[in-house]
Amino acid sequence: MKKILIVDDAQNIRITLKRCLSSEDNELDVAMNGEEAFAKIMENDYDLVFLDLQLPAMSGIEVLRKLRYEGNHVNVVIITAYGTVENAVEAMKLGAIDFVQKPFSPGEIRRVVSAVWARNSISESQLKSFEDFLEFSKQKIMEGDYEKAESSLGKALTLNPNDAEANYYQGLLFESKGEIEKAKESYRKVLKLQPSYSQAEENLKHLLSGGSEIRRDEEE
């Protein structure tokens, strides 16, 4: 039995996610704001949290920051609206690398959940396919092992250089290291491959406007 927490202030989103995730294998819980979500996560042993970024009382990013500060490393899938992923690098550095964009389909939700469960059982010695290397790189990003993540992602891109998702994560890794021009190139490639990839579009706009999380961190 997997325990899953759904965090969103919109009732229709909570209902939709509950329908998508409802099964005998899942125990579902909900929270309507950031403070409630943080309290519930600290009090319960959830396997997965669907976390909206735009929440009353405490934003999704603030919830993530507090959880990681407290040493809680629960799996988190970020829920976003179009054009609201301006802090994707910070989310990545906090171990949240899976995103679902509103409106989403049941198939999208089930795919991301399956990927999270499968990722937890990946062994480095068994990596063979593009999907193996990509998911392993995500696992290493979540663990903060960016060197191994970059190495695995490079192998994934060798096998499939035109995968939009893999190029997106490469952009995130470049941006996290302050290699802004390389990050821009990666995001531009993503948008050539998949023009509707809104996360890459938002990240590119953010960099072209002169902003980057890594630079702000250094200034602080």
C-alpha positions as CSV (number, residue, x, y, z in Angstrom):
1,M,0.0,0.0,0.0
2,K,1.4,3.4,-1.0
3,K,0.4,6.6,0.9
4,I,0.0,9.6,-1.4
5,L,-0.8,13.2,-0.3
6,I,-2.5,15.6,-2.7
7,V,-1.8,19.2,-2.0
8,D,-3.9,21.8,-3.9
9,D,-6.2,24.6,-2.9
10,A,-8.5,23.9,-5.9
11,Q,-11.2,21.4,-5.1
12,N,-11.5,20.3,-8.7
13,I,-7.8,19.5,-8.9
14,R,-8.0,17.5,-5.7
15,I,-11.0,15.5,-7.0
16,T,-9.4,14.9,-10.4
17,L,-6.1,13.6,-8.8
18,K,-8.0,11.4,-6.4
19,R,-9.9,9.8,-9.3
20,C,-6.6,9.3,-11.2
21,L,-4.9,7.8,-8.2
22,S,-7.7,5.8,-6.7
23,S,-6.9,2.1,-6.5
24,E,-6.6,-0.7,-3.9
25,D,-2.8,-0.1,-3.9
26,N,-3.0,3.6,-2.9
27,E,-4.1,5.3,0.4
28,L,-5.0,8.9,-0.5
29,D,-4.9,12.0,1.7
30,V,-5.4,15.7,0.9
31,A,-4.3,19.1,2.1
32,M,-5.6,22.5,1.0
33,N,-2.7,24.8,1.8
34,G,1.0,24.8,2.5
35,E,0.9,24.9,6.3
36,E,-1.5,21.9,6.4
37,A,0.6,20.1,3.9
38,F,3.8,20.6,5.9
39,A,2.2,19.5,9.1
40,K,0.8,16.3,7.5
41,I,4.0,15.4,5.8
42,M,6.0,15.7,9.0
43,E,3.4,13.6,10.9
44,N,2.9,10.9,8.3
45,D,5.1,8.5,6.3
46,Y,4.0,9.3,2.8
47,D,5.5,7.6,-0.2
48,L,4.6,10.4,-2.6
49,V,3.3,14.0,-2.5
50,F,1.6,15.9,-5.3
51,L,2.4,19.5,-4.5
52,D,1.0,22.6,-6.1
53,L,3.4,25.6,-6.3
54,Q,0.7,28.2,-5.8
55,L,-0.7,27.7,-2.4
56,P,-2.2,29.9,0.3
57,A,-0.5,30.3,3.7
58,M,2.8,28.8,2.4
59,S,3.9,28.3,-1.2
60,G,4.9,24.9,-2.5
61,I,8.6,25.9,-2.7
62,E,8.4,27.1,0.9
63,V,7.0,23.7,1.9
64,L,9.8,22.0,0.0
65,R,12.5,24.2,1.7
66,K,11.1,23.5,5.1
67,L,10.8,19.7,4.5
68,R,14.4,19.4,3.3
69,Y,15.6,21.5,6.1
70,E,13.9,19.1,8.5
71,G,15.6,16.2,6.7
72,N,12.4,14.9,5.1
73,H,13.1,13.6,1.6
74,V,9.7,12.4,0.5
75,N,9.1,12.0,-3.2
76,V,7.5,15.1,-4.6
77,V,5.7,15.8,-7.9
78,I,5.2,19.5,-8.6
79,I,1.8,20.6,-9.9
80,T,2.1,23.7,-12.1
81,A,-0.1,26.0,-14.2
82,Y,1.3,27.2,-17.5
83,G,4.2,29.6,-17.1
84,T,4.7,29.2,-13.3
85,V,8.0,27.2,-13.2
86,E,10.3,30.2,-12.8
87,N,12.0,28.5,-9.8
88,A,12.5,25.1,-11.5
89,V,16.3,25.0,-10.6
90,E,15.5,25.6,-7.0
91,A,12.9,22.9,-7.1
92,M,15.5,20.5,-8.6
93,K,18.0,21.4,-5.9
94,L,15.3,20.6,-3.4
95,G,14.9,17.1,-4.9
96,A,11.7,17.8,-6.9
97,I,12.2,17.0,-10.6
98,D,8.8,15.6,-11.7
99,F,6.2,18.1,-13.0
100,V,2.7,17.8,-14.1
101,Q,1.0,20.8,-15.8
102,K,-2.6,21.7,-15.4
103,P,-4.7,20.6,-17.1
104,F,-3.4,17.0,-17.0
105,S,-4.8,13.7,-18.1
106,P,-5.2,10.5,-16.0
107,G,-2.6,8.9,-18.3
108,E,0.0,11.6,-17.4
109,I,-0.6,11.1,-13.7
110,R,-0.3,7.4,-13.9
111,R,2.9,7.7,-16.0
112,V,4.7,10.0,-13.6
113,V,3.7,7.8,-10.6
114,S,4.9,4.7,-12.4
115,A,8.2,6.5,-13.1
116,V,8.7,7.4,-9.5
117,W,8.1,3.9,-8.2
118,A,10.4,2.4,-10.9
119,R,13.1,4.9,-10.2
120,N,13.4,3.9,-6.6
121,S,14.5,0.4,-7.6
122,I,17.0,1.3,-10.3
123,S,20.5,-0.3,-9.9
124,E,23.4,1.4,-11.6
125,S,24.9,-2.0,-12.7
126,Q,21.7,-2.7,-14.6
127,L,21.5,0.4,-16.7
128,K,21.2,-0.4,-20.4
129,S,18.5,1.6,-22.2
130,F,17.9,5.3,-22.8
131,E,15.0,5.2,-20.2
132,D,17.3,3.5,-17.6
133,F,20.0,6.2,-17.9
134,L,17.5,9.0,-17.9
135,E,15.6,7.8,-14.8
136,F,18.9,7.0,-13.0
137,S,20.1,10.6,-13.7
138,K,16.8,11.9,-12.1
139,Q,17.4,9.7,-9.1
140,K,20.9,11.1,-8.7
141,I,19.6,14.7,-9.1
142,M,17.2,14.0,-6.3
143,E,20.0,12.7,-4.1
144,G,22.1,15.8,-4.9
145,D,24.8,13.8,-6.8
146,Y,25.0,16.1,-9.8
147,E,28.2,14.7,-11.1
148,K,26.8,11.2,-11.5
149,A,23.5,12.7,-12.7
150,E,25.3,14.6,-15.5
151,S,27.3,11.5,-16.5
152,S,24.2,9.3,-16.7
153,L,22.3,12.0,-18.5
154,G,25.1,12.3,-21.0
155,K,24.8,8.5,-21.7
156,A,21.1,8.9,-22.2
157,L,21.6,11.7,-24.7
158,T,24.1,9.6,-26.6
159,L,21.4,7.0,-27.1
160,N,18.7,9.5,-27.9
161,P,20.1,13.1,-28.5
162,N,16.7,14.4,-29.6
163,D,14.6,13.6,-26.5
164,A,13.1,16.8,-25.2
165,E,12.9,15.7,-21.6
166,A,16.5,14.7,-21.4
167,N,17.7,18.0,-23.0
168,Y,15.5,19.8,-20.5
169,Y,17.2,18.2,-17.5
170,Q,20.6,18.9,-19.1
171,G,19.5,22.6,-19.2
172,L,18.6,22.4,-15.5
173,L,22.0,20.9,-14.6
174,F,23.8,23.6,-16.7
175,E,21.8,26.3,-15.0
176,S,22.4,24.9,-11.5
177,K,26.2,25.1,-12.2
178,G,25.9,28.7,-13.5
179,E,26.7,27.7,-17.1
180,I,23.9,30.0,-18.4
181,E,24.8,30.0,-22.1
182,K,24.8,26.2,-22.2
183,A,21.5,26.1,-20.3
184,K,20.0,28.5,-22.9
185,E,21.2,26.3,-25.7
186,S,19.6,23.2,-24.1
187,Y,16.3,25.0,-23.5
188,R,16.2,26.3,-27.1
189,K,16.9,22.7,-28.4
190,V,14.0,21.4,-26.2
191,L,11.6,24.0,-27.8
192,K,12.7,23.1,-31.3
193,L,12.0,19.4,-30.5
194,Q,8.8,20.1,-28.6
195,P,7.4,23.7,-28.9
196,S,4.8,23.1,-26.3
197,Y,7.3,22.2,-23.5
198,S,6.3,25.1,-21.3
199,Q,8.8,24.5,-18.5
200,A,11.7,25.0,-21.0
201,E,10.0,28.1,-22.4
202,E,9.6,29.6,-18.9
203,N,13.2,28.8,-17.9
204,L,14.6,30.3,-21.2
205,K,12.5,33.5,-20.7
206,H,13.8,33.7,-17.1
207,L,17.4,33.4,-18.3
208,L,17.0,35.9,-21.2
209,S,15.5,38.4,-18.8
210,G,18.8,38.2,-16.8
211,G,17.7,36.1,-13.9
212,S,19.0,32.8,-12.5
213,E,18.7,31.1,-9.2
214,I,22.3,30.2,-9.0
215,R,23.4,33.8,-9.4
216,R,21.1,34.9,-6.6
217,D,22.4,32.1,-4.4
218,E,26.0,33.3,-5.0
219,E,25.1,36.9,-4.2
220,E,23.6,35.9,-0.9
